[in-house]
Amino acid sequence: MMAAWGKPGSLGSENSDDRIELIEDTAEARAEFGENFGAFEFKLTREQIEGLLAGKVVAFDISQREYAGFMSVKK
């Protein structure tokens, strides 16, 4: 998956500080990863995961529509 602000070359698109890791669903694992300046939790349905695997993008709002996020499977 790619963590980015949107367009290739834009803020965040090539940021090596962006981390996306698969961790255990425990408070300890979340604490170890850290919350940085805040934390959001997004839960995907099986249908959304299947859509990702079929080449679709999951689009979502963050912070009451202040930001948007887009999740896709890295090719």
Distance bins in CASP14 RR format, pairs under 12 A and 6 or more apart:
PFRMAT RR
TARGET T0000
AUTHOR 0000-0000-0000
RMODE 2
METHOD distances of the structure
MODEL  1
1 18 0 0 0 0 0 1 0 0 0 0 0
1 19 0 0 0 0 0 1 0 0 0 0 0
1 20 1 0 1 0 0 0 0 0 0 0 0
1 21 0 0 0 0 0 1 0 0 0 0 0
1 22 0 0 0 0 0 1 0 0 0 0 0
1 42 0 0 0 0 0 1 0 0 0 0 0
1 44 0 0 0 0 0 1 0 0 0 0 0
1 49 0 0 0 0 0 1 0 0 0 0 0
1 52 0 0 0 0 1 0 0 0 0 0 0
1 53 0 0 0 0 0 1 0 0 0 0 0
1 55 0 0 0 0 0 1 0 0 0 0 0
1 57 0 0 0 0 0 1 0 0 0 0 0
1 58 0 0 0 0 1 0 0 0 0 0 0
1 69 0 0 0 0 0 1 0 0 0 0 0
1 70 0 0 0 0 1 0 0 0 0 0 0
1 71 1 0 1 0 0 0 0 0 0 0 0
1 72 1 0 0 1 0 0 0 0 0 0 0
1 73 1 0 0 1 0 0 0 0 0 0 0
1 74 1 0 1 0 0 0 0 0 0 0 0
1 75 0 0 0 0 0 1 0 0 0 0 0
2 8 0 0 0 0 1 0 0 0 0 0 0
2 9 0 0 0 0 0 1 0 0 0 0 0
2 10 0 0 0 0 0 1 0 0 0 0 0
2 12 0 0 0 0 1 0 0 0 0 0 0
2 13 1 0 0 1 0 0 0 0 0 0 0
2 14 0 0 0 0 0 1 0 0 0 0 0
2 15 0 0 0 0 0 1 0 0 0 0 0
2 18 0 0 0 0 1 0 0 0 0 0 0
2 20 0 0 0 0 1 0 0 0 0 0 0
2 57 0 0 0 0 0 1 0 0 0 0 0
2 69 0 0 0 0 0 1 0 0 0 0 0
2 70 0 0 0 0 1 0 0 0 0 0 0
2 71 0 0 0 0 1 0 0 0 0 0 0
2 72 1 0 0 1 0 0 0 0 0 0 0
2 73 0 0 0 0 1 0 0 0 0 0 0
2 74 1 0 1 0 0 0 0 0 0 0 0
2 75 0 0 0 0 1 0 0 0 0 0 0
3 11 0 0 0 0 0 1 0 0 0 0 0
3 12 1 0 0 1 0 0 0 0 0 0 0
3 13 0 0 0 0 1 0 0 0 0 0 0
3 14 0 0 0 0 0 1 0 0 0 0 0
3 15 1 0 0 1 0 0 0 0 0 0 0
3 16 0 0 0 0 0 1 0 0 0 0 0
3 17 0 0 0 0 1 0 0 0 0 0 0
3 18 1 1 0 0 0 0 0 0 0 0 0
3 19 1 0 0 1 0 0 0 0 0 0 0
3 20 1 0 1 0 0 0 0 0 0 0 0
3 21 0 0 0 0 0 1 0 0 0 0 0
3 69 0 0 0 0 1 0 0 0 0 0 0
3 70 0 0 0 0 1 0 0 0 0 0 0
3 71 0 0 0 0 1 0 0 0 0 0 0
3 72 0 0 0 0 0 1 0 0 0 0 0
3 74 0 0 0 0 0 1 0 0 0 0 0
4 10 1 0 0 1 0 0 0 0 0 0 0
4 11 0 0 0 0 1 0 0 0 0 0 0
4 12 1 0 1 0 0 0 0 0 0 0 0
4 13 1 1 0 0 0 0 0 0 0 0 0
4 14 0 0 0 0 1 0 0 0 0 0 0
4 15 0 0 0 0 1 0 0 0 0 0 0
4 18 1 0 0 1 0 0 0 0 0 0 0
4 20 0 0 0 0 0 1 0 0 0 0 0
4 57 0 0 0 0 0 1 0 0 0 0 0
4 68 0 0 0 0 0 1 0 0 0 0 0
4 69 0 0 0 0 1 0 0 0 0 0 0
4 70 1 0 0 1 0 0 0 0 0 0 0
4 71 0 0 0 0 0 1 0 0 0 0 0
4 72 0 0 0 0 1 0 0 0 0 0 0
4 74 0 0 0 0 0 1 0 0 0 0 0
5 11 1 0 1 0 0 0 0 0 0 0 0
5 12 1 0 1 0 0 0 0 0 0 0 0
5 13 1 0 0 1 0 0 0 0 0 0 0
5 14 0 0 0 0 0 1 0 0 0 0 0
5 15 0 0 0 0 1 0 0 0 0 0 0
5 18 0 0 0 0 1 0 0 0 0 0 0
5 62 0 0 0 0 0 1 0 0 0 0 0
5 67 0 0 0 0 1 0 0 0 0 0 0
5 68 0 0 0 0 1 0 0 0 0 0 0
5 69 0 0 0 0 1 0 0 0 0 0 0
5 70 0 0 0 0 1 0 0 0 0 0 0
6 12 0 0 0 0 1 0 0 0 0 0 0
6 13 1 0 0 1 0 0 0 0 0 0 0
6 14 0 0 0 0 0 1 0 0 0 0 0
6 15 0 0 0 0 0 1 0 0 0 0 0
6 57 0 0 0 0 0 1 0 0 0 0 0
6 59 0 0 0 0 0 1 0 0 0 0 0
6 67 0 0 0 0 0 1 0 0 0 0 0
6 68 0 0 0 0 1 0 0 0 0 0 0
6 69 0 0 0 0 1 0 0 0 0 0 0
6 70 1 0 0 1 0 0 0 0 0 0 0
6 71 0 0 0 0 0 1 0 0 0 0 0
6 72 0 0 0 0 0 1 0 0 0 0 0
7 13 1 0 0 1 0 0 0 0 0 0 0
7 14 0 0 0 0 0 1 0 0 0 0 0
7 70 0 0 0 0 0 1 0 0 0 0 0
8 14 0 0 0 0 1 0 0 0 0 0 0
9 15 0 0 0 0 1 0 0 0 0 0 0
11 17 0 0 0 0 0 1 0 0 0 0 0
11 18 0 0 0 0 0 1 0 0 0 0 0
12 18 1 0 0 1 0 0 0 0 0 0 0
13 70 0 0 0 0 0 1 0 0 0 0 0
17 36 0 0 0 0 1 0 0 0 0 0 0
18 36 0 0 0 0 0 1 0 0 0 0 0
19 33 1 0 0 1 0 0 0 0 0 0 0
19 34 0 0 0 0 1 0 0 0 0 0 0
19 36 0 0 0 0 1 0 0 0 0 0 0
20 33 0 0 0 0 0 1 0 0 0 0 0
20 71 0 0 0 0 1 0 0 0 0 0 0
20 72 0 0 0 0 0 1 0 0 0 0 0
20 73 0 0 0 0 0 1 0 0 0 0 0
20 74 0 0 0 0 1 0 0 0 0 0 0
21 29 0 0 0 0 1 0 0 0 0 0 0
21 30 0 0 0 0 0 1 0 0 0 0 0
21 32 0 0 0 0 0 1 0 0 0 0 0
21 33 1 0 0 1 0 0 0 0 0 0 0
21 34 0 0 0 0 0 1 0 0 0 0 0
22 29 0 0 0 0 1 0 0 0 0 0 0
22 33 0 0 0 0 0 1 0 0 0 0 0
23 29 1 0 1 0 0 0 0 0 0 0 0
23 30 1 0 0 1 0 0 0 0 0 0 0
23 31 0 0 0 0 0 1 0 0 0 0 0
23 32 1 0 0 1 0 0 0 0 0 0 0
23 33 1 0 1 0 0 0 0 0 0 0 0
23 34 0 0 0 0 0 1 0 0 0 0 0
24 30 0 0 0 0 1 0 0 0 0 0 0
24 31 0 0 0 0 0 1 0 0 0 0 0
24 32 0 0 0 0 1 0 0 0 0 0 0
24 33 0 0 0 0 0 1 0 0 0 0 0
25 33 0 0 0 0 0 1 0 0 0 0 0
25 41 0 0 0 0 0 1 0 0 0 0 0
25 43 0 0 0 0 0 1 0 0 0 0 0
26 32 0 0 0 0 1 0 0 0 0 0 0
26 33 0 0 0 0 0 1 0 0 0 0 0
27 33 0 0 0 0 0 1 0 0 0 0 0
27 34 0 0 0 0 0 1 0 0 0 0 0
27 35 0 0 0 0 0 1 0 0 0 0 0
27 39 0 0 0 0 0 1 0 0 0 0 0
28 34 0 0 0 0 0 1 0 0 0 0 0
30 36 0 0 0 0 0 1 0 0 0 0 0
30 38 0 0 0 0 0 1 0 0 0 0 0
30 39 1 0 0 1 0 0 0 0 0 0 0
30 40 0 0 0 0 0 1 0 0 0 0 0
30 41 0 0 0 0 1 0 0 0 0 0 0
31 39 0 0 0 0 0 1 0 0 0 0 0
33 39 0 0 0 0 1 0 0 0 0 0 0
35 41 0 0 0 0 0 1 0 0 0 0 0
37 63 0 0 0 0 0 1 0 0 0 0 0
38 62 0 0 0 0 0 1 0 0 0 0 0
38 63 0 0 0 0 0 1 0 0 0 0 0
39 62 0 0 0 0 0 1 0 0 0 0 0
39 63 0 0 0 0 0 1 0 0 0 0 0
40 60 0 0 0 0 1 0 0 0 0 0 0
40 61 0 0 0 0 0 1 0 0 0 0 0
40 62 1 0 0 1 0 0 0 0 0 0 0
40 63 1 0 0 1 0 0 0 0 0 0 0
40 64 0 0 0 0 0 1 0 0 0 0 0
40 66 0 0 0 0 0 1 0 0 0 0 0
40 67 0 0 0 0 1 0 0 0 0 0 0
40 69 0 0 0 0 0 1 0 0 0 0 0
41 60 0 0 0 0 0 1 0 0 0 0 0
41 62 0 0 0 0 0 1 0 0 0 0 0
42 48 0 0 0 0 1 0 0 0 0 0 0
42 49 0 0 0 0 0 1 0 0 0 0 0
42 58 0 0 0 0 1 0 0 0 0 0 0
42 59 0 0 0 0 0 1 0 0 0 0 0
42 60 1 0 0 1 0 0 0 0 0 0 0
42 61 0 0 0 0 0 1 0 0 0 0 0
42 62 0 0 0 0 1 0 0 0 0 0 0
42 69 0 0 0 0 1 0 0 0 0 0 0
42 70 0 0 0 0 0 1 0 0 0 0 0
42 71 0 0 0 0 1 0 0 0 0 0 0
43 49 0 0 0 0 0 1 0 0 0 0 0
43 58 0 0 0 0 0 1 0 0 0 0 0
43 60 0 0 0 0 0 1 0 0 0 0 0
44 50 0 0 0 0 1 0 0 0 0 0 0
44 51 0 0 0 0 1 0 0 0 0 0 0
44 52 1 0 0 1 0 0 0 0 0 0 0
44 53 0 0 0 0 0 1 0 0 0 0 0
44 56 0 0 0 0 0 1 0 0 0 0 0
44 58 1 0 0 1 0 0 0 0 0 0 0
44 60 0 0 0 0 1 0 0 0 0 0 0
44 71 0 0 0 0 1 0 0 0 0 0 0
45 51 0 0 0 0 1 0 0 0 0 0 0
45 52 0 0 0 0 0 1 0 0 0 0 0
45 58 0 0 0 0 1 0 0 0 0 0 0
46 52 0 0 0 0 0 1 0 0 0 0 0
46 53 0 0 0 0 0 1 0 0 0 0 0
47 53 0 0 0 0 0 1 0 0 0 0 0
47 54 0 0 0 0 0 1 0 0 0 0 0
47 56 0 0 0 0 0 1 0 0 0 0 0
47 58 0 0 0 0 0 1 0 0 0 0 0
48 54 0 0 0 0 0 1 0 0 0 0 0
48 55 0 0 0 0 0 1 0 0 0 0 0
48 56 0 0 0 0 1 0 0 0 0 0 0
48 57 0 0 0 0 0 1 0 0 0 0 0
48 58 1 0 1 0 0 0 0 0 0 0 0
48 59 0 0 0 0 0 1 0 0 0 0 0
48 60 0 0 0 0 1 0 0 0 0 0 0
48 71 0 0 0 0 1 0 0 0 0 0 0
48 72 0 0 0 0 0 1 0 0 0 0 0
48 73 0 0 0 0 0 1 0 0 0 0 0
49 55 0 0 0 0 0 1 0 0 0 0 0
49 56 0 0 0 0 0 1 0 0 0 0 0
49 58 0 0 0 0 1 0 0 0 0 0 0
49 71 0 0 0 0 0 1 0 0 0 0 0
49 73 0 0 0 0 1 0 0 0 0 0 0
50 56 0 0 0 0 1 0 0 0 0 0 0
50 58 0 0 0 0 0 1 0 0 0 0 0
50 73 0 0 0 0 0 1 0 0 0 0 0
51 57 0 0 0 0 1 0 0 0 0 0 0
51 58 1 0 0 1 0 0 0 0 0 0 0
51 71 0 0 0 0 0 1 0 0 0 0 0
51 72 0 0 0 0 0 1 0 0 0 0 0
51 73 0 0 0 0 1 0 0 0 0 0 0
52 58 1 0 0 1 0 0 0 0 0 0 0
52 59 0 0 0 0 0 1 0 0 0 0 0
52 70 0 0 0 0 0 1 0 0 0 0 0
52 71 1 0 0 1 0 0 0 0 0 0 0
52 72 1 0 0 1 0 0 0 0 0 0 0
52 73 1 0 1 0 0 0 0 0 0 0 0
52 74 0 0 0 0 0 1 0 0 0 0 0
52 75 0 0 0 0 0 1 0 0 0 0 0
53 71 0 0 0 0 0 1 0 0 0 0 0
53 72 0 0 0 0 0 1 0 0 0 0 0
53 73 1 0 0 1 0 0 0 0 0 0 0
54 72 0 0 0 0 0 1 0 0 0 0 0
54 73 0 0 0 0 1 0 0 0 0 0 0
55 71 0 0 0 0 0 1 0 0 0 0 0
55 72 1 0 0 1 0 0 0 0 0 0 0
55 73 1 0 0 1 0 0 0 0 0 0 0
55 74 0 0 0 0 0 1 0 0 0 0 0
55 75 0 0 0 0 1 0 0 0 0 0 0
56 70 0 0 0 0 0 1 0 0 0 0 0
56 71 0 0 0 0 1 0 0 0 0 0 0
56 72 1 0 0 1 0 0 0 0 0 0 0
56 73 0 0 0 0 1 0 0 0 0 0 0
57 68 0 0 0 0 0 1 0 0 0 0 0
57 69 0 0 0 0 1 0 0 0 0 0 0
57 70 1 0 1 0 0 0 0 0 0 0 0
57 71 1 0 0 1 0 0 0 0 0 0 0
57 72 1 0 1 0 0 0 0 0 0 0 0
57 73 0 0 0 0 1 0 0 0 0 0 0
57 74 0 0 0 0 0 1 0 0 0 0 0
57 75 0 0 0 0 0 1 0 0 0 0 0
58 68 0 0 0 0 0 1 0 0 0 0 0
58 69 0 0 0 0 1 0 0 0 0 0 0
58 70 1 0 0 1 0 0 0 0 0 0 0
58 71 1 0 1 0 0 0 0 0 0 0 0
58 72 1 0 0 1 0 0 0 0 0 0 0
58 73 0 0 0 0 1 0 0 0 0 0 0
59 65 0 0 0 0 0 1 0 0 0 0 0
59 67 0 0 0 0 0 1 0 0 0 0 0
59 68 1 0 0 1 0 0 0 0 0 0 0
59 69 1 0 0 1 0 0 0 0 0 0 0
59 70 1 0 1 0 0 0 0 0 0 0 0
59 71 1 0 0 1 0 0 0 0 0 0 0
59 72 0 0 0 0 1 0 0 0 0 0 0
60 67 0 0 0 0 1 0 0 0 0 0 0
60 68 1 0 0 1 0 0 0 0 0 0 0
60 69 1 0 1 0 0 0 0 0 0 0 0
60 70 1 0 0 1 0 0 0 0 0 0 0
60 71 1 0 0 1 0 0 0 0 0 0 0
61 67 1 0 0 1 0 0 0 0 0 0 0
61 68 1 0 0 1 0 0 0 0 0 0 0
61 69 1 0 0 1 0 0 0 0 0 0 0
61 70 0 0 0 0 0 1 0 0 0 0 0
62 68 1 0 0 1 0 0 0 0 0 0 0
62 69 1 0 0 1 0 0 0 0 0 0 0
62 70 0 0 0 0 0 1 0 0 0 0 0
62 71 0 0 0 0 0 1 0 0 0 0 0
63 69 0 0 0 0 0 1 0 0 0 0 0
END
